[in-house]
């Protein structure tokens, strides 16, 4: 990706993140008023989720900004892991909010009280659904043009908000119009469980990044399929991958005929790098050159040959 392309893409991603923050601020103010007027536990849960949405949007904005910064002298691999650290902080807040909503819902079961002004609460939830829908539409446009992983994650998060707002409407209708007063705390508990599940997923992803977890098998296979198609390549081993924020890194040892000149072997490495860059423009690749049959270590994991099964038939 050229510098001019990055200059065009980064502002788009930042604008999408700012739109997410603005939407979350608007919905938080609206739902705070609705929670006060209705006394609904489900609406309170939706309010808490919107507050977390605001935090998530701020984290996304921070992540996009950091991802736009190039590597520096002290951070040679970039600053992507700042997103994972921020996510863990966010997870702590999500977990605390989920516990608070669940406790309020349990107390409501012990002393059931009907909610008030369901029409206002339903109207607020409908406005929230429409506003979230507009944001999702805009984010998808930006994702198609930029491929931003941070905006994609934010988009997936806001998709769940549509379901949460629909559940608030259902809780208010059941509570006030059908006189099922246990519906509101029940939906409040459901929302708390949803938040806790989201916290678990977010923590898993953040920890995976901080622990440099390997790509999925499908991603690894697709990458190796492109690398191994280079004529003259004799094998690939010690293939390692990791992700840091929106950046991917891959490194491996590439074997070539030991009788090749240094210049010819270097040309083969550059050809592989170019092929990978065209197929995976967002992956930073590091290739170590080895003569065919060379053994670096007696570690069987490191020396495992990972070239595709068809490798010997096509090269």
Secondary structure, DSSP 8 states (H G I E B T S, - for coil): --HHHHHHHHHHHHHHHHHHHHHHHHHHHHHHHHHHHH--HHHHHHHHHHHHHHHHHHHHHHHHHHHHS---SS-TT-STHHHHHHHHHHHHHHHHHHHHHHHHHHHHHHT----S-HHHHHHHHHHHHHHHHHHHHHHHHHHHHH--HHHHHHHHHHHHHHHHHHHHHHHHIIIIIS--THHHHHHHHHHHHHHHHHHHHHHHHHHHHHTT----HHHHHHHHHHHTTSTTEEEEEEEEEEEETTEEEEEEEEEE-TTS-HHHHHHHHHHHHHHHHHH-TTEEEEEEEEETT----S-HHHH-B---TTHHHH-
